[in-house]
Amino acid sequence: MDSDNRILSSRRGRLQLITLNRPEKANSLTPSMLEQLKKSLLHAQQDDKVRVVVITGTGDNFTTGMDVNSLSNGYSPEQRETMSKRMERLGAETASVIYHGKPTISAINGRCMGMGVVYALASDFRIAVDSATFKMPELDHSLYPGANCVMLMVQQLGILKTKEILMTCRTYSAREFLACGLLNEMHPLEVFMDHVMDLGKQLGRKNQDVLRFLKMHANHVPFLASYQEGSALEQAMFQAMFERDKEAYKQQAGKRFGIDSAAYQPWGGLF
């Protein structure tokens, strides 16, 4: 298979569907695939017609993570070290685009390991087939889990569960990940992508400015030190939205609250 076809990207209305396409190797990620994935993600961010990104895999695997075996053949130790650092950097950069970019759904169609789990953590929604499994195997190979994995996992699960997942390296079922809050939904394979696309279409109909500010706000809240900081951030987000289109916002507020839109003052006139 041509290396250019390892990452497939196509637009479905307002959705950009990005597919990891290396099924003969469980969609494990090579350096060139990571470069292509980053390029596809950035293109989706820049395309005004795209409102939601969906990431999935070909076949029975989402991805088994970094293909460390791709570094073992024909390279000197110095080259392997350089390429390993490059893979780590690209993994972190792609996860960052997902985390900070347009609303993203991880459509987990099977086995999900390593970097695949990181991409799911960085996404806004995770929907899995009910047969999917999840594993962070790095410690068993004397590797450190990178790409901001620890930060994302502690942010969403807390310290205790993060240590369990990363230190035991055991395999979790989709039902277990659903129970601990790392999945939004799980479905049988035959209806799985229908639910993914339905959610994507629903998100695509929302006010995109508000949606993205909400994403930014929610992602920042766990890193704030106090209630006051959280309140200040919320006010700043609200003000930023209000300033983008004051008249439209006043009209909507007037209809919703039954008040004179001309007299409406956000946050009780704090701004």
N, C-alpha and C positions, 0 to 999 in steps of 0.2 A: 504493500500500500504506500502511495506517495506520502512523504512526510508532510506535505502541504495540506493533506486532508485529515490530519490527526485532530484538528479542532474545527468542527463544523459550526457555522453561524448563519442563521437565516431569520428574517423578520416575519412574524405572524401578526399582522395588524399592528397593534401598539406594543407587542412583545418581541423581544430579541431572544431567540432560542439558541443557546450555545451548548454544543454537545462534545464531550470528551470522547474521541473516536479511535481508540486503540484496543479493541476488544480481545485480540489474541494475547495481549499482555495485561488484561484486567484494567485497561485504561490507566495504567501507571504512567506517571508524568516524566518526560525527558526534558532536558533544557530547551530544546527547540519547541516542544509543546507548551512549555511555560511562557516562552516568548510569544507564541501565537495566541495563547489564552489572554495574556495581558493586552495584546494588540486588539483582540476582539472585544474585550471588556471596555477598553478606552474608546473604541469606535462607537460602541453602544451609548456611552456617556455623551458623546459629541453629536449624536444623531437626534435631532429634535423630534423626530417621528417615533422614537422609542421611549416608552414610559416605564416599562418593567423588563427586567432581565431574568431569564430562566436558565439555570445551569443543570445539565443532566449528563448521563453517560450512555454509551452504546452497549447493548447486550445485557448481561446479568450483573454488571458492576458499575457503580458510580465512579470510583477510582480507588485503587489501593495505595495511592500516595506517590511519593517520589520513587522513581526507578533508579535505585542506587547501583543496580547491576549495569546500567548504561555507562557508568564511570569506570568499570573494571577492565574493559577490553581495549588494548592498544594505547593506553595512556600511561605516562610516567607518574610517579607519586606526586610530583609538583603540579602536573596537569590535573590530576584527580582532585587535589586540594583546591585549585583554582575553580574548577567546574563545580565542585561541591558548594563552595561559597557563592557561586553564581546562582545555583539552584535555590539555595536558601534565600538569597536576595530576591529572586524572581517570585518565589513562593510568598514571601512577605509582601511584595509589591502588589501581586494580584489579589491577595486577601484584603489589602488596604483599599484597593479600588472597589471591591465588593462592599466593604464595611462603610465607606464614605460616599459611595456612588448612588445611582438610582436604585429604587426598591428592587431587591433581588430575591428570587425563590430558588432554593436548592431542591431539585426534584431527584431524590435519592432512590435510584432504580435498582439498587442491590448493595453489594458489599462496599463499605465506605471505611477507609483506613487512612491514618496519617494526615496528609495534606487535605484529603477529602473531608475529614472531620473539621479541619480548620476552615475550609471554604464554607461548610455548613454553618459553623459558628459565626462567621462573618456575615452570613446572609440574614435577611430580615424574616424570611419564612422558610421552614423546612418541612417538606412533605415526603414521606417515604413509602415504598411498598412494604407490605406487612412482613415480607421475608428478608428485609434488609438487615445487615449486621454492621456493627461499628466497633472499631478497635484503634487504639493508639499504641503501636508496637515498638516505638523508638527505643525505650529503655532496654528491651530484650536484645537489641542490636547495639547496645552501648552508644546510642545516639541521643542527643538532646532535642526535645521537641521544640522546633523554632516557629518562625512566622507569626509571632505574637500569640501562639497557642495558649500558653499559660495565662496570659492576661485575659484573653477572651473567655476562657473556661471559668476562671475565678469570678469574672464579672457576671457570668450567667448562672453559675452553679454553686459558687462558694468554695471555700478552701478545702473542706472535707471531701466532697465528691470529686473535685479536681485531682486531689492526691490519689484517690482510689483509682480513677480512670487511667491516670498517667503512670502510676507506680506499679499497679498490678498487670497492666497490659492485657487484660482479659477481654474477651469478645462479649459485646452487649447486643441484645436483640432490639428490634425496632420498638417493641412494647416497653422494654426497660428505658430506652431513651425517651419515649413518649411520657412515661411516668415521671421521669426526673426533669421534664420541661425542656429537653433539647430537640423535641419535634413538636410541630403544631398538629400534624395529622399523620395517620398511616392508613393505607387502603390496599385492597387486593390489586394485583398487577393489572387486571383487565380494565379497571376504572381509575387507576392511579393518575395517569396523565390528564384525564378529563378533569379531575379535581385541581390539578396544577394549573391547567389552562383557564379554568373557571375563575380561580383566585387571581390569576394574572389579569384577566379581562376586568374583573371587579376593581382591582387597584388602578388599572389604566383609565377607568372612568372618573376617578377622584380628582379633586383639585391638586395638581401636581406640585404647586408651590407649597401648599399647606402640608402635603404628604411628605415632602422632603425635609421641611423644617421639623416636622414631628419625628422623623427618623433621626435627624441630627440631635434633637433635644434628648430623645430617649437614649441614644448611644452615649451621650455625655453625662447623664445624671449619675451613673454609678461611680464616677470619678470625682464628684463634688464633695466638699468637706462638710457642708452644713445645709440645713433647710433654707437658710437665707441665700446661700449661693444658688440653690435650686430655684428659688423664687425669682431671683434676679435674672437667671438664665431664661426662665419662662417668660418673664416680662420683655426681655430683649428679643426673644423669638416672636412674641406677639406683636411687638412694635415693628419689627422688620417686615412681617406680613402685612400689617396695617399700612405701612408706608408704601408698599408695592402697589396697592390699589385701594386708596382710602374710600373713594365713592362707592365702589362695588361692595366693600366690606360694610360700610354704613347701611347700604340698602338691605343687605342680608340680615344685619343685626336688627334693623327696624322691623322687618317682616317677622323675624323669630321672636323678638321680645315685645312687639307691639308698641314701639316707641317712635318718636319723630327721628328719622334717620339723620336729619341735619343737626340734631342736638346730641347724637350719640357720642360718648367719650369712652374709648377703651380703657379698661382697668380703672373705671371710676374717675377718669380725668387725670391719672397719674402722669400721662405723657403729654 
